Structure formats: C-alpha cells, structure tokens
Amino acid sequence: MILGVDTEPAAAPGAPAFPGDRAAFQDRLRRALGSPLPGQAAQEAMLPGFRRDLPDRPPEGEGWRPAAVLILLYPEADGLRFPLIERGSSVGRHRGEMALPGGGLEPGEVARAAALRETREELGLSPAVAAAIEVLGALTPLRVPPSGYAIAPFVGWLPSPPAFDPEPREVAALVTAPLGLLLDPGARGREERPFLGRPHEVPFFRLGERKVWGATAMILAEFAAVLDGCRIR
C-alpha cells in the first residue's frame, strides 16, 4: 500500500519556502550537512519521556547493533518529498511503527552502503533508480537503548520521482511526505503513552492519520533544524 500526504503545510509567518531552484537547494543542503550539525540538542526535541529514565546502554546481554537509515528526497509536482514506511509484522521490536527505510548492517558492510541497500530492498527500487541516488551527507548518529540499535542516518537525493514497489514482508504501508511538513509547527504534537506501567509524554510528527515518534522523529527533528538553515530568508 502506497499513500501520500497530499497537502503541503502552510508556511508559518516569517518562514519562507525552499528555493524554487532545486539544484541551488541541493547544493545548499549538501554544504549544510558538511558543516557542524545541530546534533543531540535538536534530536532531543522529539525524545520520548520514558527515554530520559533509561541508561544509555543496549538491552541486557546484548551489544549495540549498527544500523543505517536514509531520508530519500525526490521532486514531485508539489515540491520535494520523502518516503516513510510502516514496519510490517515480521519486523522485531518496531513492528507497526513509522520509520525511515533502513536496517542493520551486514558483516563487513559500512553504514552508507547499508542505508542504500536497505532503501533499495524495502522500497523496491529498480537497480537504475537505486544507482541514481546521491548521498548528500550524514546526520548525527543516534543510539536507541530499548532496541539496542546504533543508527547512522543519511540524506539522499533522486533527480526524478521513483517508482515504489515495497517489500511486503517488511513494509505494511509506504507513505510519502512533503518536505515542508518537517518545518510546520502544526505537524508536531505530544501525547501520553504507557511504558513499564507509567504514562510518559511522547512527542511526534503528524503524517496524515499516522504518527512518527521515537528514533525516527528524533532523526527528522535534527534534519528539520538543518533544513531551517537552508530556506530563503
């Protein structure tokens, strides 16, 4: 199932849109990703409340498991978009959650290659489309104590809209989101969720009827901070 969040959020007062020249924006974003990043402070804007009570270590008896994800930007008639996936029932601890395409590293694999491979496999991209992805840069790595993943996030770029054919065993739904959603204050919310018998405040991004929270929201929060510096002032 492939869905689209079709309405671009209205620009907030004092928040000009992205440049109409996509090549100029691409270059600006590449340079921003190569500069000092907003880092943990930006990520923690979307940190679930229960995470504040957890030690920064993987589950007992396990080590950190390296993983990589990709924010894949591509143009549509309504502007730049990126895909998110709803994890299928066969995917371990994060089944049913909204996530960026990505997954664990294979033996001997580097993070960047893993992000590209997992994106190709999960989104069902053709070899030609996958080969056309340009990695513009990386965001700040993020460790997730509940699952034990140490995630390396990357930002990729495609020059034209791809055809998606999601892997049904891993992807229950694929949702494409307008890039401007990340800078829309109205797309952010908070709610209470139980964890170990106690309610905790959990921030999230609204994506149509779905909610993006946890590590994925933290990665997107840092990317939003990077994007904020790439707008026309």
Buried (B, 14 or more C-beta within 10 A) or exposed (E): EBBBBEEBBEBEEEBEEBBEEBEEBBBBBBEBBEEEBBEEEBBBBBBBBBBEEEEEEBEEEEEBBBBBBBBBBBBEEEBBBBBBBBBBEEBEEBEEBBBBBBBBBEEEBEBBBBBBBBBBBBBBBEEEBBEBBEBBBBBBBBBBBBBBBBBBBBBBBBEEEBEBEBBEEBBBBBBBBBBBBBBBEEBBEEEEBEBEEEEBEBBBBBBEEBBBBBBBBBBBBBBBBBBBEBBEE
